[in-house]
Amino acid sequence: MKQVPLLSVENLTTVFDVKPRPVVAVNDVSFEIRKGETLGLVGESGSGKSVTAFSIIGLLQPPGRVAGGRVIFQGRDLAKLPEPEMRTVRGAGIGFVFQEPMAALNPVMRVGAHIAEALIVHGMASKTAARAKAIELLRAVKITDPEKRVDDYPHQLSGGMRQRVMMAVALACKPPLLIADEPTTALDVTVQAQVLELLRDMKQQFDLSLLLITHDLGVIAETADRVAVMYAGRIVEQGTVREIFYQPKHPYTRGLLASIPGGDAGSRLRAIDGTVPNLASLPPGCWFAPRCRDRMPVCDIAFPPVTGADHSVRCYLHGGQP
């Protein structure tokens, strides 16, 4: 019997109502995350990764809105839940690690108060017990001297420590799913490695499923079980890490992999020609076609359909009719 996904995103479409006409930032996106699995959502900046995450947990700010599709989590369609019910899902059902912790943490609240607030709001601890729980969680995310750090303000911590605090807040209520939005972007390489190792440890310790959003394929290779490649608001390829890295089907995926540094000393980096299209004026047909070395006449007619099952792709190189 096939395992029921913990999270199922079905044909999700997100629109920003701006002038002169609405812009579709996430277009017909579908993917699943199973219990205990890590799905890596990868793509260039501006491809719609973070908008997808905010759409899932109902944190889109106007003029953004979910225009279509379903987000099924534990049997409920989150896209249809009123805000009071969504508040019970955030934190207790789905934890969220933001890209920039200094912007997400309240600068006038002590770090322990951030964690305690999550516990109290969801009825997981009384005010008196919340401080002890906060210290316990800071210890779990490997912050040294947590009894002292619990009373620090965010500005007193390094970037890596602030990211650990964000992880402690996100995990406070032991949610089954964690969304991490570019959790290593603002950190130096050494701290990045520490945060990734911590994510893996927390996944095992808390029995988590993880949606890991990043533009770094190295992070995906180390952490994810499956990968969804996103381009200009659409997912163009999905598969296991091994399939994506060793048998990439979409020209965009191949271009991303080819652009990773690591060739012979003095060799030129291989970049993808052109730039990501403006979502307000997308080209006809396949949106990657203007940058694609494998472009065919059919690519200018209509966006290619999804072909394949477990390893799926949107590209006329692999079948489909316009």
Residue pairs with C-beta under 8 A, 6 or more apart in sequence:
3 34
3 35
5 32
5 33
5 34
5 72
6 33
6 34
6 35
6 37
6 73
6 74
6 176
6 177
6 209
7 32
7 33
7 56
7 71
7 72
7 73
7 177
7 209
7 211
8 32
8 70
8 71
8 72
8 73
9 29
9 30
9 31
9 32
9 52
9 56
9 69
9 70
9 71
9 72
10 30
10 69
10 70
10 71
10 72
11 28
11 29
11 30
11 68
11 69
11 70
12 26
12 28
12 29
12 30
12 52
12 55
12 56
12 66
12 68
12 69
12 70
12 71
12 79
13 24
13 26
13 27
13 28
13 29
13 66
13 67
13 68
13 69
14 24
14 25
14 26
14 48
14 51
14 52
14 55
14 60
14 64
14 65
14 66
14 67
15 22
15 23
15 24
15 25
15 64
15 65
15 67
16 22
16 23
16 25
16 63
16 64
16 65
17 62
17 63
17 64
17 65
18 63
21 280
23 279
23 280
24 67
24 233
24 279
25 48
25 51
25 64
25 233
25 279
26 48
26 51
26 52
26 55
26 233
27 48
27 233
27 234
28 69
28 234
29 48
29 52
29 69
29 230
29 233
29 234
29 235
30 69
30 235
31 39
31 41
31 228
31 235
31 238
32 39
33 39
33 177
33 209
33 210
33 211
34 209
35 176
35 209
36 203
36 207
36 208
36 209
37 209
37 210
37 225
37 226
38 203
38 209
38 210
38 211
38 212
38 223
38 224
38 225
38 226
39 210
39 211
39 212
39 224
39 225
39 226
39 227
39 228
40 212
40 213
40 214
40 219
40 220
40 223
40 224
40 226
40 227
40 228
40 241
41 49
41 52
41 53
41 211
41 212
41 213
41 214
41 228
41 230
42 49
42 213
42 214
42 215
42 216
42 217
42 220
42 227
42 228
42 229
42 230
42 256
43 49
43 215
43 229
43 230
43 231
44 215
44 231
44 276
45 215
46 276
47 230
47 231
47 232
47 233
47 276
48 230
48 232
48 233
48 234
49 181
49 213
49 214
49 215
49 230
50 99
50 181
50 182
50 213
51 60
51 64
51 233
52 213
52 230
53 96
53 179
53 181
53 211
53 213
54 60
54 64
55 64
55 66
55 71
55 79
56 71
56 78
56 94
56 179
56 211
57 78
57 86
57 89
57 90
57 94
57 96
57 179
58 78
58 81
58 83
58 86
58 89
58 90
59 90
59 96
60 66
66 79
69 79
70 77
70 79
71 77
71 78
71 79
72 78
73 89
73 93
73 94
73 177
74 93
74 176
76 89
78 86
78 89
81 89
87 121
88 122
90 96
91 118
91 121
91 122
91 170
91 172
91 173
91 175
92 122
92 124
92 173
92 175
93 175
93 176
93 177
94 175
94 177
94 178
94 179
95 169
95 170
95 171
95 172
95 173
95 175
95 177
95 178
95 179
96 170
96 178
96 179
96 181
97 163
97 166
97 167
97 170
97 178
97 179
97 180
97 181
97 183
98 104
98 166
98 181
99 181
99 182
99 183
99 185
99 186
100 185
100 186
101 154
101 159
101 162
101 163
101 165
101 166
102 154
102 155
102 159
102 162
104 166
105 111
105 114
105 154
105 162
105 165
105 166
106 114
106 154
107 153
107 154
107 155
108 153
109 117
109 153
109 154
110 150
110 151
110 152
110 153
111 134
111 138
111 149
111 150
111 151
111 152
111 153
111 154
111 157
111 165
112 131
112 134
112 135
112 138
112 150
112 151
113 134
114 165
114 169
115 130
115 133
115 134
115 137
115 138
115 165
115 168
115 169
115 172
116 125
116 127
116 130
116 131
116 133
116 134
118 124
118 169
118 172
118 173
119 125
119 130
119 133
119 134
119 172
119 173
120 126
120 127
120 130
122 173
124 133
124 172
124 173
125 133
131 150
133 172
134 150
134 168
134 172
135 146
135 147
135 150
136 146
137 168
137 171
137 172
138 146
138 149
138 150
138 164
138 165
138 168
139 146
140 168
140 171
140 202
140 205
141 164
141 165
141 167
141 168
141 171
141 198
141 202
142 164
142 194
142 198
143 149
143 161
143 164
143 165
143 168
149 157
149 161
154 162
154 165
157 165
158 191
159 186
159 187
159 191
160 187
160 191
160 194
160 195
163 183
163 184
163 187
163 191
163 195
164 195
164 198
167 183
167 198
167 199
167 202
170 178
171 178
171 202
171 206
171 208
174 206
175 208
176 207
176 208
176 209
177 208
177 209
177 210
177 211
178 202
178 203
178 208
178 209
178 210
178 211
179 210
179 211
179 213
180 199
180 210
180 211
180 212
180 213
181 213
182 213
182 214
182 215
183 195
183 199
183 212
183 214
184 191
184 192
184 195
184 196
184 214
184 216
184 219
185 214
187 195
192 219
196 219
196 222
196 223
199 210
199 212
199 223
200 223
202 208
203 210
210 223
212 219
212 220
212 223
212 224
214 220
217 245
217 256
217 257
217 260
218 260
220 227
220 241
220 244
221 241
221 245
224 241
225 240
225 241
226 238
226 239
226 240
226 241
227 237
227 238
227 239
227 240
227 241
227 244
228 235
228 237
228 238
229 235
229 236
229 237
229 238
229 244
229 250
229 252
229 253
229 256
230 236
231 252
231 276
231 287
231 288
232 276
232 277
232 279
232 282
232 287
232 288
233 279
234 287
234 303
234 314
235 314
236 250
236 252
236 253
236 288
236 313
236 314
236 315
237 244
237 248
237 249
237 250
237 252
237 253
237 311
237 312
237 313
237 314
237 315
238 311
238 312
238 313
239 247
239 310
239 311
239 312
240 310
240 311
243 310
243 311
244 253
245 257
247 311
248 254
248 257
249 308
249 311
249 313
249 315
249 317
249 318
250 288
250 313
250 314
250 315
251 288
251 292
251 293
251 294
251 315
251 317
252 272
252 288
252 291
252 292
255 270
255 272
255 291
256 272
258 270
259 269
259 270
259 271
259 272
261 269
263 269
272 291
273 291
273 293
274 290
274 291
275 291
277 283
277 287
277 290
283 289
283 290
283 300
284 300
284 301
284 302
285 298
285 299
285 300
285 301
285 302
285 303
285 322
286 292
286 299
286 300
286 303
286 304
286 314
286 315
286 316
287 303
289 295
289 299
289 300
292 299
294 317
296 316
296 317
298 316
298 322
299 316
301 322
302 322
303 314
304 314
304 315
304 316
304 320
304 322
305 314
305 320
305 321
306 312
306 313
306 314
306 320
307 313
307 314
307 315
307 318
307 319
307 320
308 318
314 320
316 322
